[in-house]
Amino acid sequence: MKQFQSIARSFRQDYEAIKLALTTPWSTGQCEGQICRVKLIKRIGYGRAKADLLRQRVSHRFAA
């Protein structure tokens, strides 16, 4: 019962943010997708790549 009360209290504190998240048409889906892609690239090269190689792999997609 304590956990439920804690969740309910946090919902009350964040009511405005929750209401806006459910009623506005705006989405962060595109941004979240890019973040997920970069994290995947980083995981694939874990332990073998430095920041310069990661930067090259991430920016390669946008090179014309």
N, CA, C and O atoms as a Maestro MAE file, in Angstrom:
{
 s_m_m2io_version
 :::
 2.0.0
}

f_m_ct {
 s_m_title
 :::
 protein
 m_atom[256] {
  # First column is atom index #
  i_m_mmod_type
  r_m_x_coord
  r_m_y_coord
  r_m_z_coord
  i_m_residue_number
  s_m_chain_name
  s_m_pdb_residue_name
  s_m_pdb_atom_name
  i_m_atomic_number
  :::
  1 25 0.821 -1.196 0.000 1 A "MET " " N  " 7
  2 3 0.000 0.000 0.000 1 A "MET " " CA " 6
  3 2 0.868 1.264 0.000 1 A "MET " " C  " 6
  4 15 0.495 2.281 -0.584 1 A "MET " " O  " 8
  5 25 2.028 1.188 0.661 2 A "LYS " " N  " 7
  6 3 2.905 2.365 0.704 2 A "LYS " " CA " 6
  7 2 3.423 2.736 -0.683 2 A "LYS " " C  " 6
  8 15 3.557 3.914 -1.014 2 A "LYS " " O  " 8
  9 25 3.715 1.703 -1.497 3 A "GLN " " N  " 7
  10 3 4.220 1.967 -2.835 3 A "GLN " " CA " 6
  11 2 3.167 2.687 -3.675 3 A "GLN " " C  " 6
  12 15 3.487 3.614 -4.419 3 A "GLN " " O  " 8
  13 25 1.918 2.259 -3.554 4 A "PHE " " N  " 7
  14 3 0.842 2.898 -4.298 4 A "PHE " " CA " 6
  15 2 0.678 4.359 -3.882 4 A "PHE " " C  " 6
  16 15 0.487 5.229 -4.732 4 A "PHE " " O  " 8
  17 25 0.751 4.626 -2.597 5 A "GLN " " N  " 7
  18 3 0.643 5.996 -2.111 5 A "GLN " " CA " 6
  19 2 1.794 6.852 -2.624 5 A "GLN " " C  " 6
  20 15 1.604 8.019 -2.965 5 A "GLN " " O  " 8
  21 25 2.973 6.275 -2.676 6 A "SER " " N  " 7
  22 3 4.135 7.001 -3.179 6 A "SER " " CA " 6
  23 2 3.971 7.346 -4.661 6 A "SER " " C  " 6
  24 15 4.275 8.462 -5.082 6 A "SER " " O  " 8
  25 25 3.491 6.388 -5.442 7 A "ILE " " N  " 7
  26 3 3.270 6.642 -6.870 7 A "ILE " " CA " 6
  27 2 2.179 7.686 -7.068 7 A "ILE " " C  " 6
  28 15 2.316 8.586 -7.896 7 A "ILE " " O  " 8
  29 25 1.102 7.566 -6.310 8 A "ALA " " N  " 7
  30 3 0.005 8.532 -6.421 8 A "ALA " " CA " 6
  31 2 0.478 9.936 -6.068 8 A "ALA " " C  " 6
  32 15 0.081 10.903 -6.719 8 A "ALA " " O  " 8
  33 25 1.306 10.059 -5.066 9 A "ARG " " N  " 7
  34 3 1.840 11.373 -4.665 9 A "ARG " " CA " 6
  35 2 2.712 11.954 -5.779 9 A "ARG " " C  " 6
  36 15 2.629 13.145 -6.076 9 A "ARG " " O  " 8
  37 25 3.547 11.113 -6.395 10 A "SER " " N  " 7
  38 3 4.405 11.622 -7.468 10 A "SER " " CA " 6
  39 2 3.574 12.027 -8.678 10 A "SER " " C  " 6
  40 15 3.921 12.984 -9.370 10 A "SER " " O  " 8
  41 25 2.462 11.300 -8.951 11 A "PHE " " N  " 7
  42 3 1.568 11.687 -10.044 11 A "PHE " " CA " 6
  43 2 0.935 13.045 -9.759 11 A "PHE " " C  " 6
  44 15 0.809 13.882 -10.653 11 A "PHE " " O  " 8
  45 25 0.543 13.251 -8.516 12 A "ARG " " N  " 7
  46 3 -0.055 14.548 -8.164 12 A "ARG " " CA " 6
  47 2 0.961 15.683 -8.326 12 A "ARG " " C  " 6
  48 15 0.613 16.771 -8.784 12 A "ARG " " O  " 8
  49 25 2.200 15.428 -7.953 13 A "GLN " " N  " 7
  50 3 3.237 16.455 -8.066 13 A "GLN " " CA " 6
  51 2 3.552 16.757 -9.531 13 A "GLN " " C  " 6
  52 15 3.866 17.897 -9.871 13 A "GLN " " O  " 8
  53 25 3.473 15.763 -10.389 14 A "ASP " " N  " 7
  54 3 3.809 15.925 -11.804 14 A "ASP " " CA " 6
  55 2 2.574 16.034 -12.691 14 A "ASP " " C  " 6
  56 15 2.654 15.777 -13.892 14 A "ASP " " O  " 8
  57 25 1.446 16.406 -12.121 15 A "TYR " " N  " 7
  58 3 0.185 16.422 -12.859 15 A "TYR " " CA " 6
  59 2 0.268 17.240 -14.144 15 A "TYR " " C  " 6
  60 15 -0.170 16.777 -15.197 15 A "TYR " " O  " 8
  61 25 0.820 18.438 -14.075 16 A "GLU " " N  " 7
  62 3 0.889 19.309 -15.263 16 A "GLU " " CA " 6
  63 2 1.724 18.662 -16.367 16 A "GLU " " C  " 6
  64 15 1.334 18.684 -17.534 16 A "GLU " " O  " 8
  65 25 2.850 18.095 -16.010 17 A "ALA " " N  " 7
  66 3 3.706 17.448 -17.010 17 A "ALA " " CA " 6
  67 2 3.011 16.237 -17.619 17 A "ALA " " C  " 6
  68 15 3.096 16.020 -18.828 17 A "ALA " " O  " 8
  69 25 2.336 15.461 -16.812 18 A "ILE " " N  " 7
  70 3 1.614 14.290 -17.313 18 A "ILE " " CA " 6
  71 2 0.488 14.719 -18.239 18 A "ILE " " C  " 6
  72 15 0.291 14.129 -19.301 18 A "ILE " " O  " 8
  73 25 -0.250 15.748 -17.836 19 A "LYS " " N  " 7
  74 3 -1.359 16.244 -18.657 19 A "LYS " " CA " 6
  75 2 -0.850 16.732 -20.010 19 A "LYS " " C  " 6
  76 15 -1.449 16.427 -21.041 19 A "LYS " " O  " 8
  77 25 0.249 17.485 -20.016 20 A "LEU " " N  " 7
  78 3 0.805 17.981 -21.268 20 A "LEU " " CA " 6
  79 2 1.319 16.838 -22.146 20 A "LEU " " C  " 6
  80 15 1.165 16.875 -23.367 20 A "LEU " " O  " 8
  81 25 1.922 15.835 -21.533 21 A "ALA " " N  " 7
  82 3 2.435 14.701 -22.305 21 A "ALA " " CA " 6
  83 2 1.312 13.940 -22.998 21 A "ALA " " C  " 6
  84 15 1.512 13.384 -24.078 21 A "ALA " " O  " 8
  85 25 0.141 13.913 -22.386 22 A "LEU " " N  " 7
  86 3 -0.979 13.169 -22.955 22 A "LEU " " CA " 6
  87 2 -1.849 13.988 -23.897 22 A "LEU " " C  " 6
  88 15 -2.629 13.423 -24.665 22 A "LEU " " O  " 8
  89 25 -1.728 15.314 -23.850 23 A "THR " " N  " 7
  90 3 -2.637 16.146 -24.646 23 A "THR " " CA " 6
  91 2 -1.972 16.911 -25.779 23 A "THR " " C  " 6
  92 15 -2.673 17.446 -26.638 23 A "THR " " O  " 8
  93 25 -0.656 16.983 -25.814 24 A "THR " " N  " 7
  94 3 -0.004 17.714 -26.892 24 A "THR " " CA " 6
  95 2 0.410 16.764 -28.011 24 A "THR " " C  " 6
  96 15 0.777 15.619 -27.745 24 A "THR " " O  " 8
  97 25 0.356 17.221 -29.252 25 A "PRO " " N  " 7
  98 3 0.709 16.356 -30.372 25 A "PRO " " CA " 6
  99 2 2.219 16.216 -30.571 25 A "PRO " " C  " 6
  100 15 2.658 15.394 -31.375 25 A "PRO " " O  " 8
  101 25 3.007 16.995 -29.861 26 A "TRP " " N  " 7
  102 3 4.451 17.005 -30.028 26 A "TRP " " CA " 6
  103 2 5.062 15.712 -29.496 26 A "TRP " " C  " 6
  104 15 4.603 15.182 -28.485 26 A "TRP " " O  " 8
  105 25 6.096 15.198 -30.169 27 A "SER " " N  " 7
  106 3 6.724 13.940 -29.779 27 A "SER " " CA " 6
  107 2 8.243 14.058 -29.865 27 A "SER " " C  " 6
  108 15 8.769 14.797 -30.698 27 A "SER " " O  " 8
  109 25 8.932 13.337 -29.013 28 A "THR " " N  " 7
  110 3 10.397 13.280 -29.055 28 A "THR " " CA " 6
  111 2 10.873 11.989 -29.720 28 A "THR " " C  " 6
  112 15 12.039 11.614 -29.595 28 A "THR " " O  " 8
  113 25 9.977 11.321 -30.419 29 A "GLY " " N  " 7
  114 3 10.309 10.032 -31.030 29 A "GLY " " CA " 6
  115 2 11.502 10.077 -31.957 29 A "GLY " " C  " 6
  116 15 12.359 9.196 -31.892 29 A "GLY " " O  " 8
  117 25 11.585 11.080 -32.820 30 A "GLN " " N  " 7
  118 3 12.706 11.189 -33.761 30 A "GLN " " CA " 6
  119 2 14.024 11.351 -33.014 30 A "GLN " " C  " 6
  120 15 15.019 10.707 -33.347 30 A "GLN " " O  " 8
  121 25 14.024 12.204 -32.018 31 A "CYS " " N  " 7
  122 3 15.241 12.423 -31.224 31 A "CYS " " CA " 6
  123 2 15.634 11.152 -30.477 31 A "CYS " " C  " 6
  124 15 16.807 10.780 -30.460 31 A "CYS " " O  " 8
  125 25 14.661 10.485 -29.860 32 A "GLU " " N  " 7
  126 3 14.948 9.253 -29.128 32 A "GLU " " CA " 6
  127 2 15.499 8.178 -30.063 32 A "GLU " " C  " 6
  128 15 16.372 7.403 -29.672 32 A "GLU " " O  " 8
  129 25 15.000 8.130 -31.282 33 A "GLY " " N  " 7
  130 3 15.504 7.168 -32.252 33 A "GLY " " CA " 6
  131 2 16.961 7.411 -32.581 33 A "GLY " " C  " 6
  132 15 17.740 6.464 -32.697 33 A "GLY " " O  " 8
  133 25 17.337 8.677 -32.736 34 A "GLN " " N  " 7
  134 3 18.735 9.002 -33.028 34 A "GLN " " CA " 6
  135 2 19.637 8.648 -31.846 34 A "GLN " " C  " 6
  136 15 20.740 8.135 -32.033 34 A "GLN " " O  " 8
  137 25 19.165 8.921 -30.639 35 A "ILE " " N  " 7
  138 3 19.943 8.589 -29.442 35 A "ILE " " CA " 6
  139 2 20.151 7.081 -29.354 35 A "ILE " " C  " 6
  140 15 21.249 6.617 -29.045 35 A "ILE " " O  " 8
  141 25 19.094 6.320 -29.627 36 A "CYS " " N  " 7
  142 3 19.185 4.852 -29.603 36 A "CYS " " CA " 6
  143 2 20.188 4.366 -30.634 36 A "CYS " " C  " 6
  144 15 20.967 3.454 -30.358 36 A "CYS " " O  " 8
  145 25 20.180 4.968 -31.828 37 A "ARG " " N  " 7
  146 3 21.106 4.569 -32.889 37 A "ARG " " CA " 6
  147 2 22.559 4.831 -32.474 37 A "ARG " " C  " 6
  148 15 23.429 3.988 -32.693 37 A "ARG " " O  " 8
  149 25 22.816 5.990 -31.882 38 A "VAL " " N  " 7
  150 3 24.179 6.321 -31.450 38 A "VAL " " CA " 6
  151 2 24.631 5.373 -30.347 38 A "VAL " " C  " 6
  152 15 25.782 4.937 -30.341 38 A "VAL " " O  " 8
  153 25 23.740 5.049 -29.416 39 A "LYS " " N  " 7
  154 3 24.101 4.112 -28.355 39 A "LYS " " CA " 6
  155 2 24.415 2.734 -28.920 39 A "LYS " " C  " 6
  156 15 25.325 2.061 -28.436 39 A "LYS " " O  " 8
  157 25 23.674 2.306 -29.937 40 A "LEU " " N  " 7
  158 3 23.941 1.017 -30.567 40 A "LEU " " CA " 6
  159 2 25.316 1.014 -31.229 40 A "LEU " " C  " 6
  160 15 26.089 0.072 -31.060 40 A "LEU " " O  " 8
  161 25 25.613 2.057 -31.973 41 A "ILE " " N  " 7
  162 3 26.931 2.167 -32.615 41 A "ILE " " CA " 6
  163 2 28.033 2.141 -31.567 41 A "ILE " " C  " 6
  164 15 29.068 1.504 -31.762 41 A "ILE " " O  " 8
  165 25 27.810 2.832 -30.459 42 A "LYS " " N  " 7
  166 3 28.805 2.878 -29.397 42 A "LYS " " CA " 6
  167 2 28.999 1.496 -28.772 42 A "LYS " " C  " 6
  168 15 30.129 1.095 -28.495 42 A "LYS " " O  " 8
  169 25 27.903 0.768 -28.548 43 A "ARG " " N  " 7
  170 3 28.010 -0.572 -27.973 43 A "ARG " " CA " 6
  171 2 28.737 -1.533 -28.910 43 A "ARG " " C  " 6
  172 15 29.531 -2.361 -28.464 43 A "ARG " " O  " 8
  173 25 28.465 -1.419 -30.202 44 A "ILE " " N  " 7
  174 3 29.114 -2.305 -31.171 44 A "ILE " " CA " 6
  175 2 30.631 -2.131 -31.133 44 A "ILE " " C  " 6
  176 15 31.374 -3.105 -31.251 44 A "ILE " " O  " 8
  177 25 31.085 -0.895 -30.968 45 A "GLY " " N  " 7
  178 3 32.516 -0.640 -30.972 45 A "GLY " " CA " 6
  179 2 33.135 -0.588 -29.595 45 A "GLY " " C  " 6
  180 15 34.277 -0.150 -29.455 45 A "GLY " " O  " 8
  181 25 32.419 -1.019 -28.577 46 A "TYR " " N  " 7
  182 3 32.913 -0.917 -27.201 46 A "TYR " " CA " 6
  183 2 34.260 -1.608 -27.027 46 A "TYR " " C  " 6
  184 15 34.425 -2.772 -27.390 46 A "TYR " " O  " 8
  185 25 35.206 -0.886 -26.475 47 A "GLY " " N  " 7
  186 3 36.522 -1.439 -26.186 47 A "GLY " " CA " 6
  187 2 37.479 -1.396 -27.352 47 A "GLY " " C  " 6
  188 15 38.676 -1.617 -27.173 47 A "GLY " " O  " 8
  189 25 36.976 -1.113 -28.556 48 A "ARG " " N  " 7
  190 3 37.846 -1.126 -29.737 48 A "ARG " " CA " 6
  191 2 37.953 0.241 -30.386 48 A "ARG " " C  " 6
  192 15 38.801 0.454 -31.253 48 A "ARG " " O  " 8
  193 25 37.103 1.168 -29.975 49 A "ALA " " N  " 7
  194 3 37.044 2.434 -30.690 49 A "ALA " " CA " 6
  195 2 37.203 3.602 -29.721 49 A "ALA " " C  " 6
  196 15 36.809 3.535 -28.556 49 A "ALA " " O  " 8
  197 25 37.775 4.635 -30.228 50 A "LYS " " N  " 7
  198 3 37.896 5.868 -29.454 50 A "LYS " " CA " 6
  199 2 36.855 6.853 -29.974 50 A "LYS " " C  " 6
  200 15 36.125 6.558 -30.920 50 A "LYS " " O  " 8
  201 25 36.797 8.007 -29.355 51 A "ALA " " N  " 7
  202 3 35.770 8.998 -29.688 51 A "ALA " " CA " 6
  203 2 35.823 9.420 -31.154 51 A "ALA " " C  " 6
  204 15 34.779 9.672 -31.754 51 A "ALA " " O  " 8
  205 25 37.008 9.501 -31.737 52 A "ASP " " N  " 7
  206 3 37.099 9.943 -33.132 52 A "ASP " " CA " 6
  207 2 36.461 8.932 -34.092 52 A "ASP " " C  " 6
  208 15 35.833 9.333 -35.073 52 A "ASP " " O  " 8
  209 25 36.610 7.629 -33.827 53 A "LEU " " N  " 7
  210 3 35.975 6.618 -34.670 53 A "LEU " " CA " 6
  211 2 34.453 6.636 -34.471 53 A "LEU " " C  " 6
  212 15 33.700 6.504 -35.436 53 A "LEU " " O  " 8
  213 25 34.009 6.795 -33.239 54 A "LEU " " N  " 7
  214 3 32.568 6.906 -32.975 54 A "LEU " " CA " 6
  215 2 31.988 8.099 -33.719 54 A "LEU " " C  " 6
  216 15 30.927 7.993 -34.334 54 A "LEU " " O  " 8
  217 25 32.672 9.224 -33.669 55 A "ARG " " N  " 7
  218 3 32.211 10.432 -34.368 55 A "ARG " " CA " 6
  219 2 32.119 10.171 -35.867 55 A "ARG " " C  " 6
  220 15 31.165 10.601 -36.516 55 A "ARG " " O  " 8
  221 25 33.106 9.470 -36.416 56 A "GLN " " N  " 7
  222 3 33.099 9.162 -37.839 56 A "GLN " " CA " 6
  223 2 31.928 8.248 -38.195 56 A "GLN " " C  " 6
  224 15 31.276 8.466 -39.216 56 A "GLN " " O  " 8
  225 25 31.650 7.246 -37.392 57 A "ARG " " N  " 7
  226 3 30.548 6.330 -37.656 57 A "ARG " " CA " 6
  227 2 29.193 7.017 -37.554 57 A "ARG " " C  " 6
  228 15 28.299 6.757 -38.360 57 A "ARG " " O  " 8
  229 25 29.038 7.898 -36.560 58 A "VAL " " N  " 7
  230 3 27.770 8.591 -36.369 58 A "VAL " " CA " 6
  231 2 27.520 9.580 -37.493 58 A "VAL " " C  " 6
  232 15 26.409 9.656 -38.018 58 A "VAL " " O  " 8
  233 25 28.546 10.340 -37.869 59 A "SER " " N  " 7
  234 3 28.371 11.375 -38.891 59 A "SER " " CA " 6
  235 2 28.376 10.782 -40.296 59 A "SER " " C  " 6
  236 15 27.963 11.463 -41.235 59 A "SER " " O  " 8
  237 25 28.826 9.545 -40.477 60 A "HIS " " N  " 7
  238 3 28.847 8.915 -41.794 60 A "HIS " " CA " 6
  239 2 27.466 8.878 -42.420 60 A "HIS " " C  " 6
  240 15 27.339 9.038 -43.633 60 A "HIS " " O  " 8
  241 25 26.449 8.674 -41.636 61 A "ARG " " N  " 7
  242 3 25.079 8.574 -42.148 61 A "ARG " " CA " 6
  243 2 24.643 9.899 -42.777 61 A "ARG " " C  " 6
  244 15 23.850 9.901 -43.718 61 A "ARG " " O  " 8
  245 25 25.142 11.006 -42.276 62 A "PHE " " N  " 7
  246 3 24.691 12.326 -42.761 62 A "PHE " " CA " 6
  247 2 25.582 12.874 -43.849 62 A "PHE " " C  " 6
  248 15 25.296 13.935 -44.402 62 A "PHE " " O  " 8
  249 25 26.665 12.171 -44.174 63 A "ALA " " N  " 7
  250 3 27.543 12.648 -45.250 63 A "ALA " " CA " 6
  251 2 26.855 12.423 -46.589 63 A "ALA " " C  " 6
  252 15 26.244 11.380 -46.823 63 A "ALA " " O  " 8
  253 25 26.961 13.402 -47.448 64 A "ALA " " N  " 7
  254 3 26.276 13.310 -48.753 64 A "ALA " " CA " 6
  255 2 27.117 12.615 -49.706 64 A "ALA " " C  " 6
  256 15 26.725 12.434 -50.859 64 A "ALA " " O  " 8
  :::
 }
 m_bond[255] {
  # First column is bond index #
  i_m_from
  i_m_to
  i_m_order
  :::
  1 1 2 1
  2 2 3 1
  3 3 4 2
  4 3 5 1
  5 5 6 1
  6 6 7 1
  7 7 8 2
  8 7 9 1
  9 9 10 1
  10 10 11 1
  11 11 12 2
  12 11 13 1
  13 13 14 1
  14 14 15 1
  15 15 16 2
  16 15 17 1
  17 17 18 1
  18 18 19 1
  19 19 20 2
  20 19 21 1
  21 21 22 1
  22 22 23 1
  23 23 24 2
  24 23 25 1
  25 25 26 1
  26 26 27 1
  27 27 28 2
  28 27 29 1
  29 29 30 1
  30 30 31 1
  31 31 32 2
  32 31 33 1
  33 33 34 1
  34 34 35 1
  35 35 36 2
  36 35 37 1
  37 37 38 1
  38 38 39 1
  39 39 40 2
  40 39 41 1
  41 41 42 1
  42 42 43 1
  43 43 44 2
  44 43 45 1
  45 45 46 1
  46 46 47 1
  47 47 48 2
  48 47 49 1
  49 49 50 1
  50 50 51 1
  51 51 52 2
  52 51 53 1
  53 53 54 1
  54 54 55 1
  55 55 56 2
  56 55 57 1
  57 57 58 1
  58 58 59 1
  59 59 60 2
  60 59 61 1
  61 61 62 1
  62 62 63 1
  63 63 64 2
  64 63 65 1
  65 65 66 1
  66 66 67 1
  67 67 68 2
  68 67 69 1
  69 69 70 1
  70 70 71 1
  71 71 72 2
  72 71 73 1
  73 73 74 1
  74 74 75 1
  75 75 76 2
  76 75 77 1
  77 77 78 1
  78 78 79 1
  79 79 80 2
  80 79 81 1
  81 81 82 1
  82 82 83 1
  83 83 84 2
  84 83 85 1
  85 85 86 1
  86 86 87 1
  87 87 88 2
  88 87 89 1
  89 89 90 1
  90 90 91 1
  91 91 92 2
  92 91 93 1
  93 93 94 1
  94 94 95 1
  95 95 96 2
  96 95 97 1
  97 97 98 1
  98 98 99 1
  99 99 100 2
  100 99 101 1
  101 101 102 1
  102 102 103 1
  103 103 104 2
  104 103 105 1
  105 105 106 1
  106 106 107 1
  107 107 108 2
  108 107 109 1
  109 109 110 1
  110 110 111 1
  111 111 112 2
  112 111 113 1
  113 113 114 1
  114 114 115 1
  115 115 116 2
  116 115 117 1
  117 117 118 1
  118 118 119 1
  119 119 120 2
  120 119 121 1
  121 121 122 1
  122 122 123 1
  123 123 124 2
  124 123 125 1
  125 125 126 1
  126 126 127 1
  127 127 128 2
  128 127 129 1
  129 129 130 1
  130 130 131 1
  131 131 132 2
  132 131 133 1
  133 133 134 1
  134 134 135 1
  135 135 136 2
  136 135 137 1
  137 137 138 1
  138 138 139 1
  139 139 140 2
  140 139 141 1
  141 141 142 1
  142 142 143 1
  143 143 144 2
  144 143 145 1
  145 145 146 1
  146 146 147 1
  147 147 148 2
  148 147 149 1
  149 149 150 1
  150 150 151 1
  151 151 152 2
  152 151 153 1
  153 153 154 1
  154 154 155 1
  155 155 156 2
  156 155 157 1
  157 157 158 1
  158 158 159 1
  159 159 160 2
  160 159 161 1
  161 161 162 1
  162 162 163 1
  163 163 164 2
  164 163 165 1
  165 165 166 1
  166 166 167 1
  167 167 168 2
  168 167 169 1
  169 169 170 1
  170 170 171 1
  171 171 172 2
  172 171 173 1
  173 173 174 1
  174 174 175 1
  175 175 176 2
  176 175 177 1
  177 177 178 1
  178 178 179 1
  179 179 180 2
  180 179 181 1
  181 181 182 1
  182 182 183 1
  183 183 184 2
  184 183 185 1
  185 185 186 1
  186 186 187 1
  187 187 188 2
  188 187 189 1
  189 189 190 1
  190 190 191 1
  191 191 192 2
  192 191 193 1
  193 193 194 1
  194 194 195 1
  195 195 196 2
  196 195 197 1
  197 197 198 1
  198 198 199 1
  199 199 200 2
  200 199 201 1
  201 201 202 1
  202 202 203 1
  203 203 204 2
  204 203 205 1
  205 205 206 1
  206 206 207 1
  207 207 208 2
  208 207 209 1
  209 209 210 1
  210 210 211 1
  211 211 212 2
  212 211 213 1
  213 213 214 1
  214 214 215 1
  215 215 216 2
  216 215 217 1
  217 217 218 1
  218 218 219 1
  219 219 220 2
  220 219 221 1
  221 221 222 1
  222 222 223 1
  223 223 224 2
  224 223 225 1
  225 225 226 1
  226 226 227 1
  227 227 228 2
  228 227 229 1
  229 229 230 1
  230 230 231 1
  231 231 232 2
  232 231 233 1
  233 233 234 1
  234 234 235 1
  235 235 236 2
  236 235 237 1
  237 237 238 1
  238 238 239 1
  239 239 240 2
  240 239 241 1
  241 241 242 1
  242 242 243 1
  243 243 244 2
  244 243 245 1
  245 245 246 1
  246 246 247 1
  247 247 248 2
  248 247 249 1
  249 249 250 1
  250 250 251 1
  251 251 252 2
  252 251 253 1
  253 253 254 1
  254 254 255 1
  255 255 256 2
  :::
 }
}
